[in-house]
Amino acid sequence: MFSIEHEFDATVVTLVDEGSATLTEDVTINMFEDCVTVEQYDPRADSVQKITLSLNQVQELAAALDLPEGVYKLQLDGKTG
């Protein structure tokens, strides 16, 4: 299950882990104008862990989801090679 919320400065997507025997904490993705953050609560550290991706990294991640194993460079025209 997931939710999408549009806030003033970001779009927030929350991914809820459900249905498996070992559930993990929710993942929150905040999409800003210049970056994307991914956050998840870590109960062992009792804190929220956060990573920040540039928009370029997000584009490369999206492209990587549809490609086989290998090393790629995303071209400006959207082609990979």
Secondary structure, DSSP 8 states (H G I E B T S, - for coil): -EEEEE-SS-EEEEE---SSSS----EEEEE-SSEEEEEEEETTTTEEEEEEEEHHHHHHHHHHTTS-SS---B-TTS-B-
